[in-house]
Amino acid sequence: MLRPTAPRLALLLAALAFFLITLDVLIVTVALTRIGRELGGSTAGLQWVIDAYTLLFASLLLFAGNLSERIGAGRAIGWGTVGFLVASAACALSPTLGALIAARAAQGAAAAVMLPASMALVREGFPDARERAHALGIWAVGGAVAGAVGPLLGGLLTTFDWRLVFAINLPVCVAMLVLRSRLAPSVTRTARFDPLGQALALLTLIGLVYGLIEGGAEGFDTPPVVGALVVAALALVGFLIVQARGAHPMMPLDLFRSSSMRIALGVGFAFMVGNFGSVFVLGLFLQQHLGLTPLVAGLVFLPSAVGSVVGNVVSGTLANRLGTRVPVVAGLSCMVVGLVVGIVAAPTGSVVAVAVCSILTGVGGSVAMPPATSIVLASVPADRAGTASAVFNTFRQVGGAVAIAVFGAFLADRAHFVTGMQLAFALAGVVILAAAVAAARIRSA
């Protein structure tokens, strides 16, 4: 058990972990143009700077959830933090784009170890559902603060040297390790690894993301792309078979028996399509299409991120008063409105319209996600919180990776950037609207 004073420390550590994980997607987005100029690379190559991170992150989350339960959330988050520190240093020192992509993949692997452990620490420290709702809102503030400072900090640091966007992680990692040293051991349970399932999950996601990114750059009828997508489909079928028949599955299919759990997973996927996808698109739009500097582009995102912090803080109160369904549906609907603004305003090149789009998508997502996370954790006993959170975040990260891959394909033709942006936002809007309709069926609690 944790020490009596540990819940707050555990929550702070968990929030810092979520901050760091989110920061290293958003802070890089506004640095991509400068990285491309110095290290070279096409749009597809720059997509890999983001997707190498999200790919390994998504691929290893299920394994990481199992690891968190096996060795304890506290130890798992410590291991992940050390790995993230080392990988961040490697990113900052990368001499080529290939080396940077490899280091980003290592960062993603370390982030995968941290995230389920951070959610499990919240589950351990706040067993009461109402207290946990507020705690999850505070935990989510870590991601919202990363959203607030990420693009702006990325723009500021990139003005001096893009390598600083990775070096800034080092003091945060040190602070997390200090906090970790003050926590007592977490609860553990016997849990065997599922190596075949892990291999098939990795193969599925690598094939899918590679096929989508390279398909957008080279064409979806080229043999490597077709082969990658076929491999992904076959690996997915094999993965589901192994999970259904295996004695120790990494993604137990009985987690999907709850309709609310299934809806929450869909909400997580849709949120990332809209959130990370829109930040990626808008970051390129502001710099490559409108010609803004990284710092000014980061400032455009600042109002959205500040609103997101507020949305995360009030989300728990809304869920406790109105039930989980209302904030989830309202938040997703707000995101759809923001994407519509982006579609309408794209041809005008209005920076104000871009800011409004990002505000609506950011605030809407911040209101929707903590209640969705609460549904996931409430659906399982405490000793399965690591696995449940890993499944949830796998769906989230797959949504983000797929969005960046698909949207990057839409934007590959610079001559038709605005049309590609509109198509990307229209697709994201449809996905989020479908999730909102499904979320209307959540049984509020």
KEZAFI-687689 format. One record per residue (C-alpha): x, y, z. Coordinates in Angstrom, 1 decimal, always signed. Layout:
<pts>
(pt (X Y Z)),
...
</pts>
This chain:
<pts>
(pt (+0.0 +0.0 +0.0)),
(pt (+1.1 +3.6 -0.5)),
(pt (+2.0 +5.7 +2.5)),
(pt (-0.9 +7.9 +3.8)),
(pt (+0.6 +11.1 +2.3)),
(pt (+1.4 +9.3 -1.0)),
(pt (-1.8 +9.9 -3.1)),
(pt (-0.9 +13.5 -3.7)),
(pt (+2.7 +12.7 -4.5)),
(pt (+1.5 +9.8 -6.8)),
(pt (-0.9 +12.1 -8.5)),
(pt (+1.8 +14.7 -9.1)),
(pt (+4.1 +12.1 -10.5)),
(pt (+1.4 +10.7 -12.7)),
(pt (+0.5 +14.2 -14.0)),
(pt (+4.1 +14.9 -14.7)),
(pt (+4.4 +11.7 -16.7)),
(pt (+1.3 +12.6 -18.8)),
(pt (+2.8 +16.1 -19.2)),
(pt (+6.0 +14.7 -20.6)),
(pt (+4.4 +12.2 -22.8)),
(pt (+2.0 +14.8 -24.4)),
(pt (+4.7 +17.4 -24.6)),
(pt (+6.9 +15.4 -26.8)),
(pt (+4.3 +15.2 -29.5)),
(pt (+3.2 +18.8 -29.4)),
(pt (+6.6 +20.5 -28.9)),
(pt (+8.0 +18.7 -31.9)),
(pt (+5.2 +19.7 -34.2)),
(pt (+6.3 +23.3 -34.6)),
(pt (+9.9 +22.3 -34.9)),
(pt (+9.4 +20.0 -37.9)),
(pt (+10.0 +22.7 -40.5)),
(pt (+13.3 +23.7 -38.9)),
(pt (+14.3 +20.0 -38.5)),
(pt (+13.6 +19.4 -42.2)),
(pt (+15.8 +22.3 -43.2)),
(pt (+18.7 +21.2 -41.1)),
(pt (+18.5 +17.4 -41.4)),
(pt (+16.7 +17.2 -44.7)),
(pt (+13.7 +14.9 -45.5)),
(pt (+10.4 +15.0 -47.2)),
(pt (+7.0 +15.5 -45.6)),
(pt (+6.8 +11.7 -45.2)),
(pt (+10.2 +11.8 -43.4)),
(pt (+9.0 +14.5 -41.0)),
(pt (+5.8 +12.5 -40.4)),
(pt (+8.1 +9.7 -39.1)),
(pt (+9.6 +12.0 -36.5)),
(pt (+6.1 +12.1 -34.9)),
(pt (+4.9 +8.6 -35.9)),
(pt (+8.0 +6.8 -34.8)),
(pt (+7.2 +8.0 -31.3)),
(pt (+3.4 +7.2 -31.5)),
(pt (+4.0 +3.9 -33.3)),
(pt (+6.2 +2.4 -30.6)),
(pt (+4.1 +4.1 -28.0)),
(pt (+0.9 +2.5 -29.3)),
(pt (+2.6 -0.9 -30.0)),
(pt (+4.0 -1.4 -26.6)),
(pt (+1.2 +0.0 -24.4)),
(pt (-0.4 -3.4 -23.9)),
(pt (+2.9 -4.9 -22.9)),
(pt (+3.5 -2.0 -20.6)),
(pt (+0.1 -2.4 -18.9)),
(pt (+1.0 -6.0 -18.1)),
(pt (+4.5 -4.9 -16.9)),
(pt (+2.9 -2.3 -14.6)),
(pt (+0.8 -4.9 -13.0)),
(pt (+3.6 -7.4 -12.7)),
(pt (+6.3 -5.2 -11.2)),
(pt (+4.1 -2.5 -9.7)),
(pt (+3.1 +0.9 -11.1)),
(pt (+5.8 +2.8 -9.1)),
(pt (+8.7 +0.7 -10.4)),
(pt (+7.3 +0.7 -13.9)),
(pt (+7.1 +4.5 -14.1)),
(pt (+10.6 +4.8 -12.7)),
(pt (+12.0 +2.5 -15.4)),
(pt (+10.1 +4.4 -18.1)),
(pt (+11.4 +7.7 -16.8)),
(pt (+15.0 +6.6 -17.0)),
(pt (+14.4 +5.3 -20.5)),
(pt (+12.8 +8.6 -21.6)),
(pt (+15.7 +10.6 -20.2)),
(pt (+18.3 +8.6 -22.2)),
(pt (+16.2 +8.7 -25.4)),
(pt (+15.6 +12.4 -25.1)),
(pt (+19.4 +13.0 -24.8)),
(pt (+19.8 +10.8 -27.9)),
(pt (+17.2 +12.9 -29.8)),
(pt (+19.0 +16.1 -28.9)),
(pt (+22.3 +14.8 -30.2)),
(pt (+21.0 +13.2 -33.4)),
(pt (+23.3 +13.9 -36.4)),
(pt (+20.8 +12.7 -39.1)),
(pt (+17.1 +12.4 -39.6)),
(pt (+17.4 +8.6 -39.4)),
(pt (+19.1 +8.8 -36.0)),
(pt (+16.4 +11.2 -34.8)),
(pt (+13.6 +8.9 -35.9)),
(pt (+15.3 +6.0 -34.1)),
(pt (+15.7 +8.0 -30.9)),
(pt (+12.1 +9.1 -31.2)),
(pt (+11.1 +5.4 -31.4)),
(pt (+13.0 +4.8 -28.2)),
(pt (+11.2 +7.7 -26.6)),
(pt (+7.9 +6.2 -27.6)),
(pt (+8.8 +2.9 -26.0)),
(pt (+9.7 +4.6 -22.7)),
(pt (+6.5 +6.6 -22.8)),
(pt (+4.5 +3.4 -23.3)),
(pt (+6.0 +2.1 -20.0)),
(pt (+5.1 +5.3 -18.2)),
(pt (+1.5 +5.9 -19.2)),
(pt (-0.4 +2.8 -17.9)),
(pt (+1.7 +3.1 -14.7)),
(pt (+0.6 +6.7 -14.3)),
(pt (-3.1 +5.8 -14.6)),
(pt (-2.6 +2.9 -12.2)),
(pt (-1.1 +5.1 -9.6)),
(pt (-4.2 +7.3 -9.8)),
(pt (-6.4 +4.2 -9.4)),
(pt (-4.4 +3.1 -6.4)),
(pt (-4.3 +6.4 -4.7)),
(pt (-8.0 +7.3 -5.2)),
(pt (-10.2 +4.2 -4.8)),
(pt (-13.3 +6.4 -4.3)),
(pt (-15.0 +7.0 -7.6)),
(pt (-15.9 +10.7 -6.9)),
(pt (-12.4 +11.5 -5.6)),
(pt (-10.9 +9.6 -8.6)),
(pt (-13.0 +11.7 -11.0)),
(pt (-11.4 +14.9 -9.7)),
(pt (-7.9 +13.2 -9.6)),
(pt (-8.2 +12.2 -13.2)),
(pt (-9.1 +15.8 -14.1)),
(pt (-5.9 +16.9 -12.4)),
(pt (-4.0 +14.1 -14.1)),
(pt (-5.3 +15.2 -17.4)),
(pt (-4.2 +18.8 -16.6)),
(pt (-0.7 +17.4 -17.1)),
(pt (-1.5 +16.9 -20.8)),
(pt (-3.4 +20.2 -21.0)),
(pt (-0.4 +22.1 -19.6)),
(pt (+1.8 +20.4 -22.2)),
(pt (-0.7 +21.6 -24.7)),
(pt (-0.4 +25.1 -23.3)),
(pt (+3.4 +25.2 -23.3)),
(pt (+4.2 +22.7 -26.0)),
(pt (+3.7 +24.6 -29.2)),
(pt (+4.8 +27.9 -27.6)),
(pt (+7.9 +26.4 -25.9)),
(pt (+8.7 +24.5 -29.1)),
(pt (+8.5 +27.7 -31.1)),
(pt (+10.7 +29.6 -28.6)),
(pt (+13.3 +26.9 -28.3)),
(pt (+13.4 +26.2 -32.0)),
(pt (+14.2 +29.9 -32.6)),
(pt (+17.5 +29.2 -30.9)),
(pt (+18.1 +25.5 -31.7)),
(pt (+15.5 +22.7 -32.4)),
(pt (+17.6 +20.3 -30.3)),
(pt (+16.5 +22.2 -27.2)),
(pt (+13.0 +20.8 -27.6)),
(pt (+14.4 +17.4 -26.6)),
(pt (+16.9 +18.7 -24.0)),
(pt (+14.2 +20.4 -22.1)),
(pt (+12.9 +16.9 -21.0)),
(pt (+16.0 +16.1 -19.0)),
(pt (+15.2 +18.3 -15.9)),
(pt (+11.5 +17.0 -15.9)),
(pt (+12.8 +13.4 -15.9)),
(pt (+15.1 +14.2 -13.0)),
(pt (+12.2 +15.7 -11.0)),
(pt (+10.0 +12.7 -11.7)),
(pt (+12.7 +10.3 -10.4)),
(pt (+13.0 +12.3 -7.2)),
(pt (+9.2 +12.1 -6.7)),
(pt (+9.3 +8.3 -7.5)),
(pt (+11.9 +7.8 -4.7)),
(pt (+9.4 +9.1 -2.1)),
(pt (+6.7 +6.5 -2.9)),
(pt (+6.3 +3.2 -1.3)),
(pt (+6.0 +0.1 -3.5)),
(pt (+2.8 -0.3 -5.5)),
(pt (+0.5 -3.3 -5.5)),
(pt (+1.5 -6.1 -7.9)),
(pt (-0.1 -9.2 -9.3)),
(pt (+1.1 -12.3 -11.1)),
(pt (+0.8 -11.7 -14.8)),
(pt (+2.6 -13.6 -17.5)),
(pt (+3.7 -11.9 -20.7)),
(pt (+2.2 -12.6 -24.1)),
(pt (+5.2 -12.5 -26.5)),
(pt (+3.3 -13.8 -29.5)),
(pt (+0.5 -11.2 -29.0)),
(pt (+3.1 -8.5 -28.6)),
(pt (+4.9 -9.4 -31.8)),
(pt (+1.6 -9.5 -33.7)),
(pt (+0.5 -6.2 -32.3)),
(pt (+3.8 -4.6 -33.3)),
(pt (+3.6 -6.0 -36.8)),
(pt (+0.0 -4.8 -37.2)),
(pt (+0.8 -1.2 -36.3)),
(pt (+4.1 -1.0 -38.1)),
(pt (+2.4 -2.4 -41.3)),
(pt (-0.5 +0.0 -40.9)),
(pt (+1.3 +3.2 -40.2)),
(pt (+4.1 +2.5 -42.8)),
(pt (+1.5 +1.7 -45.4)),
(pt (-0.5 +4.9 -44.7)),
(pt (+2.5 +7.2 -44.6)),
(pt (+4.4 +5.8 -47.6)),
(pt (+1.1 +5.3 -49.5)),
(pt (+0.5 +9.0 -49.2)),
(pt (+4.0 +9.8 -50.5)),
(pt (+4.5 +7.1 -53.1)),
(pt (+1.0 +5.8 -54.0)),
(pt (-1.2 +3.1 -52.5)),
(pt (-0.7 +0.8 -55.5)),
(pt (+3.0 +0.4 -55.0)),
(pt (+4.1 -3.1 -54.0)),
(pt (+5.8 -2.2 -50.6)),
(pt (+2.7 -0.3 -49.5)),
(pt (+0.3 -3.0 -50.6)),
(pt (+2.5 -5.6 -48.9)),
(pt (+2.6 -3.6 -45.7)),
(pt (-1.2 -3.2 -45.5)),
(pt (-1.7 -6.9 -46.2)),
(pt (+0.7 -7.8 -43.5)),
(pt (-1.0 -5.5 -41.1)),
(pt (-4.4 -7.0 -41.8)),
(pt (-3.1 -10.6 -41.4)),
(pt (-1.3 -9.7 -38.3)),
(pt (-4.4 -8.1 -36.8)),
(pt (-6.4 -11.3 -37.5)),
(pt (-3.7 -13.4 -35.9)),
(pt (-3.5 -11.0 -32.9)),
(pt (-7.3 -11.3 -32.2)),
(pt (-7.1 -15.1 -32.5)),
(pt (-4.2 -15.2 -30.0)),
(pt (-6.0 -12.9 -27.6)),
(pt (-9.2 -15.1 -27.8)),
(pt (-7.5 -18.4 -27.3)),
(pt (-4.3 -17.6 -25.3)),
(pt (-4.0 -18.5 -21.7)),
(pt (-2.5 -15.1 -20.8)),
(pt (-3.6 -12.5 -23.3)),
(pt (-2.2 -9.0 -23.2)),
(pt (-5.5 -7.6 -24.2)),
(pt (-8.2 -9.8 -22.5)),
(pt (-11.2 -9.7 -24.7)),
(pt (-13.6 -9.8 -21.7)),
(pt (-12.7 -6.2 -21.2)),
(pt (-14.9 -5.4 -24.2)),
(pt (-18.1 -6.9 -22.7)),
(pt (-19.1 -3.6 -21.1)),
(pt (-20.8 -1.4 -23.7)),
(pt (-19.6 +1.7 -21.9)),
(pt (-16.0 +0.4 -22.1)),
(pt (-16.4 -0.1 -25.8)),
(pt (-17.8 +3.4 -26.3)),
(pt (-15.0 +4.9 -24.1)),
(pt (-12.4 +3.2 -26.3)),
(pt (-14.0 +4.7 -29.4)),
(pt (-14.1 +8.1 -27.8)),
(pt (-10.4 +7.9 -27.0)),
(pt (-9.6 +6.9 -30.6)),
(pt (-11.8 +9.7 -32.0)),
(pt (-10.4 +12.3 -29.7)),
(pt (-6.8 +11.7 -30.8)),
(pt (-7.8 +11.8 -34.5)),
(pt (-9.2 +15.3 -33.9)),
(pt (-6.7 +16.5 -31.3)),
(pt (-3.3 +15.4 -32.5)),
(pt (-4.4 +15.4 -36.1)),
(pt (-5.6 +19.0 -36.0)),
(pt (-2.4 +20.2 -34.2)),
(pt (-0.3 +18.5 -36.8)),
(pt (-2.2 +20.0 -39.7)),
(pt (-2.5 +23.5 -38.2)),
(pt (+1.2 +23.6 -37.3)),
(pt (+2.1 +22.9 -40.9)),
(pt (-0.6 +25.3 -42.2)),
(pt (+0.7 +28.2 -40.0)),
(pt (+4.4 +27.7 -41.0)),
(pt (+4.5 +26.2 -44.4)),
(pt (+1.3 +27.8 -45.9)),
(pt (+1.2 +31.1 -44.1)),
(pt (+4.9 +31.5 -43.5)),
(pt (+4.7 +32.2 -39.7)),
(pt (+7.8 +31.7 -37.5)),
(pt (+7.8 +28.7 -35.1)),
(pt (+7.4 +31.1 -32.2)),
(pt (+4.4 +32.9 -33.6)),
(pt (+2.8 +29.6 -34.6)),
(pt (+3.2 +28.5 -31.0)),
(pt (+1.5 +31.6 -29.8)),
(pt (-1.5 +30.9 -31.9)),
(pt (-2.1 +27.6 -30.0)),
(pt (-1.7 +29.3 -26.6)),
(pt (-5.4 +30.3 -26.0)),
(pt (-6.6 +26.8 -26.9)),
(pt (-4.2 +25.2 -24.4)),
(pt (-5.1 +27.6 -21.6)),
(pt (-8.8 +26.7 -22.2)),
(pt (-7.9 +23.1 -22.2)),
(pt (-6.4 +23.4 -18.7)),
(pt (-9.7 +24.9 -17.5)),
(pt (-11.7 +22.2 -19.2)),
(pt (-9.8 +19.4 -17.6)),
(pt (-10.1 +21.0 -14.1)),
(pt (-13.9 +21.4 -14.4)),
(pt (-14.5 +18.1 -16.2)),
(pt (-14.6 +16.1 -12.9)),
(pt (-17.1 +18.4 -11.4)),
(pt (-19.4 +18.2 -14.5)),
(pt (-19.2 +14.4 -14.4)),
(pt (-20.1 +14.2 -10.7)),
(pt (-23.1 +16.6 -11.1)),
(pt (-24.4 +15.6 -14.6)),
(pt (-23.0 +12.1 -15.1)),
(pt (-20.3 +11.0 -17.4)),
(pt (-22.5 +11.0 -20.6)),
(pt (-23.1 +14.8 -20.7)),
(pt (-19.5 +16.1 -20.7)),
(pt (-18.4 +13.4 -23.1)),
(pt (-21.1 +14.2 -25.7)),
(pt (-20.8 +18.0 -25.2)),
(pt (-17.0 +17.9 -25.4)),
(pt (-17.0 +15.9 -28.6)),
(pt (-19.7 +18.1 -30.2)),
(pt (-17.5 +21.1 -29.4)),
(pt (-14.6 +19.5 -31.2)),
(pt (-16.8 +19.0 -34.3)),
(pt (-17.8 +22.6 -34.3)),
(pt (-14.1 +23.6 -34.1)),
(pt (-13.3 +21.4 -37.1)),
(pt (-16.1 +22.9 -39.1)),
(pt (-14.6 +26.4 -38.4)),
(pt (-11.3 +25.1 -39.7)),
(pt (-12.9 +23.8 -42.9)),
(pt (-14.7 +27.1 -43.6)),
(pt (-11.8 +29.3 -42.7)),
(pt (-9.0 +27.4 -44.4)),
(pt (-9.2 +29.3 -47.7)),
(pt (-9.1 +32.6 -46.0)),
(pt (-5.8 +32.1 -44.3)),
(pt (-7.1 +33.8 -41.1)),
(pt (-4.9 +33.3 -38.1)),
(pt (-7.8 +34.2 -35.8)),
(pt (-9.9 +31.5 -37.4)),
(pt (-7.1 +29.0 -36.8)),
(pt (-7.0 +30.1 -33.1)),
(pt (-10.8 +29.7 -32.8)),
(pt (-10.6 +26.2 -34.4)),
(pt (-7.9 +25.1 -32.0)),
(pt (-9.7 +26.6 -29.0)),
(pt (-12.9 +24.7 -29.7)),
(pt (-11.2 +21.4 -30.4)),
(pt (-8.9 +21.7 -27.4)),
(pt (-11.5 +22.7 -24.9)),
(pt (-14.0 +20.2 -26.2)),
(pt (-11.5 +17.4 -25.9)),
(pt (-10.4 +18.4 -22.4)),
(pt (-14.0 +18.2 -21.2)),
(pt (-14.7 +14.9 -22.8)),
(pt (-11.6 +12.8 -22.0)),
(pt (-11.4 +12.7 -18.1)),
(pt (-15.0 +11.2 -17.9)),
(pt (-14.1 +8.7 -20.6)),
(pt (-11.0 +7.7 -18.7)),
(pt (-13.0 +7.4 -15.5)),
(pt (-15.4 +4.9 -17.3)),
(pt (-12.4 +2.8 -18.3)),
(pt (-11.0 +2.6 -14.7)),
(pt (-14.4 +2.1 -13.2)),
(pt (-15.0 -0.9 -15.4)),
(pt (-12.2 -3.0 -13.9)),
(pt (-10.9 -3.9 -10.4)),
(pt (-7.8 -2.1 -9.1)),
(pt (-5.5 -4.9 -10.0)),
(pt (-6.4 -4.7 -13.7)),
(pt (-6.2 -0.9 -13.9)),
(pt (-2.8 -1.2 -15.7)),
(pt (-4.2 -3.5 -18.4)),
(pt (-7.4 -1.5 -18.9)),
(pt (-5.5 +1.8 -19.1)),
(pt (-3.1 +0.3 -21.6)),
(pt (-5.9 -0.9 -23.8)),
(pt (-7.6 +2.5 -23.7)),
(pt (-4.4 +4.4 -24.5)),
(pt (-3.6 +1.9 -27.3)),
(pt (-6.8 +3.0 -28.9)),
(pt (-5.9 +6.6 -28.3)),
(pt (-2.4 +6.4 -29.8)),
(pt (-3.5 +4.4 -32.8)),
(pt (-6.0 +7.2 -33.5)),
(pt (-3.2 +9.7 -33.3)),
(pt (-0.8 +7.7 -35.4)),
(pt (-3.4 +6.9 -38.1)),
(pt (-4.5 +10.6 -38.2)),
(pt (-1.0 +11.9 -38.7)),
(pt (-0.3 +9.3 -41.4)),
(pt (-3.6 +9.9 -43.3)),
(pt (-3.6 +13.7 -42.9)),
(pt (+0.0 +13.8 -44.0)),
(pt (-1.0 +12.0 -47.2)),
(pt (-3.7 +14.7 -47.8)),
(pt (-1.1 +17.4 -47.3)),
(pt (+1.7 +15.9 -49.4)),
(pt (+0.8 +18.0 -52.5)),
(pt (+1.8 +21.5 -51.4)),
(pt (-0.1 +23.0 -54.3)),
(pt (-3.4 +21.7 -52.9)),
(pt (-2.6 +22.2 -49.2)),
(pt (-5.9 +24.0 -48.3)),
(pt (-8.0 +21.2 -50.0)),
(pt (-6.0 +18.6 -48.1)),
(pt (-6.5 +20.4 -44.9)),
(pt (-10.3 +20.6 -45.4)),
(pt (-10.4 +16.9 -46.3)),
(pt (-8.5 +16.0 -43.2)),
(pt (-10.8 +18.1 -40.9)),
(pt (-13.9 +16.7 -42.6)),
(pt (-12.7 +13.1 -42.0)),
(pt (-11.8 +14.0 -38.4)),
(pt (-15.2 +15.6 -37.9)),
(pt (-17.1 +12.5 -39.2)),
(pt (-15.1 +10.2 -36.8)),
(pt (-15.7 +12.4 -33.8)),
(pt (-19.4 +12.9 -34.6)),
(pt (-19.8 +9.1 -34.8)),
(pt (-18.2 +8.8 -31.4)),
(pt (-20.5 +11.5 -29.9)),
(pt (-23.5 +9.7 -31.2)),
(pt (-22.3 +6.4 -29.6)),
(pt (-21.4 +8.3 -26.4)),
(pt (-25.1 +9.3 -26.0)),
(pt (-25.7 +5.7 -25.1)),
(pt (-23.3 +5.8 -22.1)),
(pt (-25.0 +4.9 -18.8)),
(pt (-24.2 +7.9 -16.7)),
(pt (-22.8 +7.2 -13.3)),
</pts>
